[in-house]
Amino acid sequence: MYKILGFVAGAMCGAVVGAAATLLLTPASGDELRNRAVNHWENTLSEARQAQAESRRTLENRFETMRYGRD
């Protein structure tokens, strides 16, 4: 029983210390961090879509070359 109580108390203390450290060491406000995360996600998604479109064009060209036997 005391082991479980000790574990729970340690976990709670760790959570409180971790939350306090996060709040004190975060270099930007919450809104700024959210905006950065959203911008990063949108840029990554845009780059992925561009890469997908480029790959599609390349594969379509290869398919047409194989289909009609052109070089």
QUIPE-V815886 format. One record per residue. N is the residue number from 1. RES is the residue in one letter. PSI is psi in whole degrees, 0 to 359 (* if undefined). Layout:
n: {N;N}
res: {RES;RES}
psi: {PSI;PSI}
//
This chain:
n: {1;2;3;4;5;6;7;8;9;10;11;12;13;14;15;16;17;18;19;20;21;22;23;24;25;26;27;28;29;30;31;32;33;34;35;36;37;38;39;40;41;42;43;44;45;46;47;48;49;50;51;52;53;54;55;56;57;58;59;60;61;62;63;64;65;66;67;68;69;70;71}
res: {M;Y;K;I;L;G;F;V;A;G;A;M;C;G;A;V;V;G;A;A;A;T;L;L;L;T;P;A;S;G;D;E;L;R;N;R;A;V;N;H;W;E;N;T;L;S;E;A;R;Q;A;Q;A;E;S;R;R;T;L;E;N;R;F;E;T;M;R;Y;G;R;D}
psi: {316;331;317;315;319;320;314;316;318;319;319;314;319;320;318;314;318;317;317;318;320;315;322;329;355;126;351;167;167;317;318;319;318;317;319;316;317;315;318;317;315;320;317;317;318;315;321;319;321;316;321;317;319;317;320;315;317;314;323;320;318;319;314;321;315;323;315;0;27;155;*}
//
